[in-house]
């Protein structure tokens, strides 16, 4: 696997608890968290878009 160019999320704090994202040449998207950088979540564009849309959508209150 080629070396990935990791970018810190603009929503992450300056010091700790940062989320990083990288896109591989084959189009897969990789996510990792600064506390455990060896754990990498690999996903596709459509799946990441669906996750972000779900998180942003208003959730009903019980």
Buried (B, 14 or more C-beta within 10 A) or exposed (E): EEEBEBEEEEEBEEEEEBBBBBEEEEEBBBBBBBEEEEEBEEBEEEEBEEEEEEEEEEEEEE
